[in-house]
């Protein structure tokens, strides 16, 4: 009987240890179900993409890329790890992000001009451009909002010199039916709310000297370099490359998650996209080293979720 209790104790101890290990893993991964401290794959890009600024999913084995100097659309093969096609679409310029809508891709230039390339993989693609008229400069984030059939555009700066705007960041929408910008921003993010969330959850973020009684307060710039919508959870992911921070919001604009990105991995994170299985790809624009794309597998069992 004594031996039975010893074996029972050992079995329960092992079970508790395994459960605790699972809890620790979940805590580390967080609510977005990625371990962003350990990429599952690192793609080293060729020199033509040394200043890769935007990426978007084409299918399970390929993505489209732009870099911020040349008006060329690149198709990168994830299996063979090489550029398999390239399509010049316009003159040289400051191209920042890219989004796919079925057989059409849209490319965002920093001045707010959108380029639409229809049937981009055909023998005769056609290109049109649209001046969105966004008052803010440094427009760097672009993604397709499938549910609302619109493009989301995220400027890095704020419109005008109004002191009130200094505490806010904006995202605008481009209606794909009318091919016009919706006049008012569809999201307004309050930096104070985001900083309060970071402080409450003890997230590693840039800090500044706080008021009396506070050692340090969060000092978040929140300058979007790329945006994307998760295919399963419908959360809005926003990269702030200069700060090495990833922000996650629900589609009502409520902050849900912030993660500091290790600068040894994320030297200059500029682009973000998702594959249909939920895997996330983040590109690094590295002027003095080889550019990379980091792949992080989605940590949910296959088949448990379907795209929303």
C-alpha positions as CSV (number, residue, x, y, z in Angstrom):
1,X,0.0,0.0,0.0
2,X,2.9,2.4,0.8
3,X,4.4,1.8,-2.7
4,X,1.0,2.6,-4.2
5,X,0.9,6.0,-2.5
6,X,4.4,6.8,-3.5
7,X,3.6,6.0,-7.2
8,X,0.4,8.1,-6.9
9,X,2.4,11.0,-5.5
10,X,4.9,10.8,-8.3
11,X,2.2,10.6,-11.0
12,X,0.4,13.7,-9.6
13,X,3.7,15.6,-9.3
14,X,4.5,14.9,-13.0
15,X,0.9,15.9,-14.0
16,X,1.0,19.2,-12.0
17,X,4.4,20.0,-13.5
18,X,3.1,19.4,-17.1
19,X,0.1,21.6,-16.4
20,X,2.2,24.4,-14.9
21,X,4.5,24.1,-17.9
22,X,1.5,24.6,-20.3
23,X,0.4,27.6,-18.2
24,X,3.8,29.2,-18.4
25,X,3.9,28.6,-22.2
26,X,0.5,30.2,-22.6
27,X,1.6,33.2,-20.5
28,X,4.7,33.6,-22.6
29,X,2.8,33.4,-25.9
30,X,0.0,35.7,-24.8
31,X,-3.4,36.3,-26.4
32,X,-2.1,36.5,-29.9
33,X,-0.8,32.9,-30.0
34,X,2.7,33.6,-31.4
35,X,6.1,33.3,-29.7
36,X,7.7,36.4,-31.2
37,X,11.0,35.8,-29.4
38,X,11.8,32.7,-31.6
39,X,11.1,32.7,-35.3
40,X,10.2,29.4,-36.9
41,X,11.9,30.4,-40.1
42,X,14.2,33.3,-41.2
43,X,14.2,34.1,-44.9
44,X,17.3,36.0,-46.1
45,X,16.3,38.2,-48.9
46,X,18.4,39.1,-52.0
47,X,20.0,42.5,-52.5
48,X,17.1,43.7,-54.7
49,X,15.0,43.8,-51.6
50,X,17.5,45.4,-49.3
51,X,15.1,48.1,-48.4
52,X,11.9,46.0,-48.3
53,X,9.2,48.2,-47.0
54,X,6.0,46.2,-47.5
55,X,4.8,42.6,-47.9
56,X,1.5,40.9,-48.6
57,X,0.3,37.3,-48.9
58,X,-0.3,35.9,-52.4
59,X,-0.8,32.2,-51.5
60,X,0.6,29.6,-49.1
61,X,4.0,29.7,-50.8
62,X,4.5,33.2,-52.1
63,X,4.2,36.8,-51.1
64,X,4.4,40.2,-53.0
65,X,6.9,42.8,-51.9
66,X,7.8,46.4,-52.5
67,X,10.9,48.3,-51.5
68,X,11.0,52.0,-50.8
69,X,13.0,53.2,-53.8
70,X,12.0,51.4,-57.0
71,X,8.5,51.2,-58.6
72,X,8.8,47.4,-58.9
73,X,6.4,44.7,-57.6
74,X,8.4,41.6,-56.5
75,X,6.9,38.1,-56.1
76,X,9.0,36.1,-53.6
77,X,8.9,32.3,-53.5
78,X,8.8,31.1,-49.8
79,X,9.6,27.5,-50.7
80,X,12.6,28.1,-53.0
81,X,13.5,31.4,-51.1
82,X,14.0,33.5,-54.2
83,X,12.4,36.2,-56.3
84,X,10.4,34.4,-59.0
85,X,8.9,37.4,-60.8
86,X,9.0,41.2,-60.9
87,X,6.8,43.7,-62.5
88,X,7.7,47.4,-62.9
89,X,4.6,49.5,-62.3
90,X,5.8,53.1,-62.0
91,X,8.8,55.4,-61.7
92,X,11.2,55.4,-58.7
93,X,9.6,56.7,-55.5
94,X,9.1,56.2,-51.8
95,X,6.8,53.1,-51.7
96,X,5.9,51.9,-48.2
97,X,3.3,49.1,-48.1
98,X,1.3,46.7,-50.2
99,X,-2.1,44.9,-50.0
100,X,-3.7,42.3,-52.1
101,X,-7.4,42.2,-53.1
102,X,-8.0,39.0,-55.0
103,X,-6.0,39.4,-58.3
104,X,-5.3,43.1,-57.7
105,X,-2.6,44.6,-55.5
106,X,-2.5,48.1,-54.1
107,X,0.8,49.9,-53.3
108,X,1.0,52.9,-51.0
109,X,3.5,55.7,-51.6
110,X,4.5,57.8,-48.7
111,X,2.7,60.9,-50.0
112,X,-0.7,59.1,-49.9
113,X,-0.9,58.1,-53.5
114,X,-2.3,54.6,-54.1
115,X,-1.3,52.5,-57.1
116,X,-3.7,49.8,-58.3
117,X,-2.2,46.9,-60.3
118,X,-5.0,44.8,-61.8
119,X,-4.2,41.2,-62.8
120,X,-0.7,41.7,-61.5
121,X,0.5,38.2,-62.4
122,X,-0.9,38.2,-66.0
123,X,0.9,39.0,-69.2
124,X,-0.7,42.5,-69.4
125,X,-1.3,44.0,-65.9
126,X,-2.8,47.5,-65.9
127,X,-2.0,50.2,-63.4
128,X,-4.0,53.1,-62.1
129,X,-3.2,55.7,-59.4
130,X,-5.4,57.5,-56.9
131,X,-4.4,60.6,-54.9
132,X,-6.1,60.0,-51.5
133,X,-5.6,63.5,-50.2
134,X,-4.5,62.5,-46.7
135,X,-3.2,65.6,-45.0
136,X,-0.7,63.6,-42.9
137,X,2.7,62.7,-44.3
138,X,4.8,59.6,-44.1
139,X,1.9,57.2,-45.0
140,X,3.4,53.8,-44.3
141,X,0.7,51.3,-43.4
142,X,-1.7,49.6,-45.8
143,X,-3.9,46.5,-45.5
144,X,-7.2,45.0,-46.9
145,X,-10.2,45.0,-44.6
146,X,-12.1,42.2,-46.2
147,X,-15.2,42.5,-44.1
148,X,-15.8,46.1,-44.9
149,X,-14.3,45.9,-48.4
150,X,-11.9,48.8,-47.9
151,X,-8.2,49.5,-47.6
152,X,-6.9,50.8,-44.3
153,X,-4.1,53.5,-44.5
154,X,-2.0,54.4,-41.5
155,X,0.2,57.6,-41.5
156,X,3.2,57.7,-39.4
157,X,2.6,61.4,-38.6
158,X,-0.4,63.4,-37.6
159,X,-2.3,65.9,-39.8
160,X,-1.5,69.6,-39.3
161,X,0.2,71.2,-36.3
162,X,-2.8,71.1,-33.9
163,X,-1.5,70.3,-30.4
164,X,-4.6,68.2,-29.8
165,X,-3.5,65.8,-32.6
166,X,-0.1,65.2,-31.0
167,X,-1.8,62.8,-28.5
168,X,-3.7,60.9,-31.2
169,X,-2.9,58.6,-34.1
170,X,-5.2,58.1,-37.1
171,X,-6.1,55.4,-39.6
172,X,-8.1,56.2,-42.7
173,X,-10.1,54.0,-45.1
174,X,-10.2,53.9,-48.9
175,X,-13.5,52.6,-50.2
176,X,-12.9,50.1,-52.9
177,X,-16.3,50.6,-54.6
178,X,-16.1,54.3,-55.0
179,X,-12.2,54.4,-55.1
180,X,-12.3,57.4,-52.8
181,X,-10.9,58.1,-49.3
182,X,-13.5,58.2,-46.6
183,X,-13.1,61.8,-45.3
184,X,-13.0,61.2,-41.6
185,X,-10.5,58.7,-40.0
186,X,-12.1,55.4,-39.1
187,X,-9.8,54.9,-36.1
188,X,-8.5,57.5,-33.6
189,X,-6.0,56.1,-31.1
190,X,-5.4,58.0,-27.9
191,X,-1.7,57.7,-26.8
192,X,-2.6,58.3,-23.2
193,X,-5.0,55.3,-23.3
194,X,-2.3,53.1,-24.9
195,X,0.4,54.3,-22.4
196,X,-2.0,53.5,-19.5
197,X,-2.5,50.0,-20.9
198,X,1.2,49.5,-21.1
199,X,1.8,50.7,-17.5
200,X,-1.0,48.6,-16.1
201,X,0.2,45.4,-17.8
202,X,3.9,46.2,-17.1
203,X,4.9,46.0,-20.7
204,X,8.4,46.9,-21.7
205,X,8.1,50.1,-23.7
206,X,10.2,53.3,-24.0
207,X,9.9,55.4,-20.9
208,X,10.3,59.0,-19.7
209,X,10.8,60.7,-16.4
210,X,7.4,60.6,-14.6
211,X,5.6,62.9,-12.3
212,X,6.5,63.1,-8.6
213,X,6.0,59.6,-7.1
214,X,6.5,57.9,-10.4
215,X,10.0,56.6,-11.3
216,X,9.3,56.3,-15.0
217,X,6.2,56.6,-17.2
218,X,5.6,55.0,-20.7
219,X,6.7,57.2,-23.6
220,X,5.1,55.7,-26.7
221,X,5.4,57.4,-30.1
222,X,3.2,54.8,-31.9
223,X,4.4,55.6,-35.5
224,X,2.9,52.8,-37.7
225,X,5.2,51.3,-40.2
226,X,2.8,48.5,-41.3
227,X,-0.6,47.1,-40.5
228,X,-2.5,43.9,-41.0
229,X,-5.7,42.1,-40.0
230,X,-5.5,38.6,-38.6
231,X,-7.4,36.1,-40.8
232,X,-8.9,34.2,-37.8
233,X,-9.3,36.6,-34.9
234,X,-10.0,39.8,-37.0
235,X,-7.6,41.7,-34.8
236,X,-5.8,44.7,-36.1
237,X,-2.0,44.4,-35.8
238,X,0.1,47.5,-36.1
239,X,3.9,47.7,-36.2
240,X,5.7,50.7,-34.8
241,X,9.1,49.9,-36.3
242,X,11.1,52.7,-34.8
243,X,10.1,51.7,-31.3
244,X,10.3,47.9,-31.9
245,X,6.7,47.5,-30.7
246,X,3.7,45.5,-31.9
247,X,0.3,46.7,-31.0
248,X,-2.9,44.7,-31.3
249,X,-6.4,46.2,-31.3
250,X,-9.9,44.8,-31.8
251,X,-11.8,46.2,-34.8
252,X,-13.5,48.8,-32.5
253,X,-10.1,50.3,-31.9
254,X,-9.7,49.0,-28.3
255,X,-6.1,48.1,-27.3
256,X,-5.7,44.4,-26.5
257,X,-2.0,43.7,-26.5
258,X,1.4,45.2,-26.8
259,X,4.7,43.4,-27.2
260,X,8.3,44.7,-27.3
261,X,10.2,43.2,-30.2
262,X,13.8,42.1,-29.6
263,X,16.0,44.4,-31.7
264,X,18.5,41.6,-32.3
265,X,15.8,39.9,-34.4
266,X,13.7,43.0,-35.4
267,X,16.4,45.3,-36.5
268,X,14.0,47.5,-38.5
269,X,10.5,45.9,-38.8
270,X,8.8,47.5,-41.8
271,X,6.2,45.0,-43.2
272,X,3.6,42.6,-41.8
273,X,1.3,40.1,-43.4
274,X,-0.5,36.8,-42.5
275,X,-0.7,33.6,-44.4
276,X,-4.1,31.8,-44.6
277,X,-3.1,29.3,-41.9
278,X,-2.5,32.2,-39.5
279,X,1.3,32.3,-39.7
280,X,2.7,35.8,-39.4
281,X,5.5,37.2,-41.5
282,X,7.4,40.4,-40.5
283,X,10.0,41.9,-42.8
284,X,13.2,43.8,-41.8
285,X,14.5,46.7,-43.9
286,X,18.2,46.5,-43.2
287,X,20.4,49.0,-45.2
288,X,23.8,47.8,-44.0
289,X,23.0,44.1,-43.6
290,X,21.0,41.5,-45.5
291,X,17.2,42.1,-45.3
292,X,15.1,39.3,-43.7
293,X,11.6,38.1,-43.3
294,X,10.8,36.4,-40.0
295,X,8.1,33.8,-39.9
296,X,6.2,32.8,-36.7
297,X,3.8,29.9,-36.8
298,X,0.3,30.4,-35.4
299,X,0.2,28.3,-32.2
300,X,-3.4,27.0,-32.5
301,X,-4.2,23.4,-33.6
302,X,-4.9,23.3,-37.3
303,X,-8.5,23.2,-38.1
304,X,-9.8,24.7,-34.8
305,X,-10.4,28.1,-36.4
306,X,-11.6,29.3,-39.7
307,X,-11.0,32.7,-41.2
308,X,-13.7,35.3,-40.2
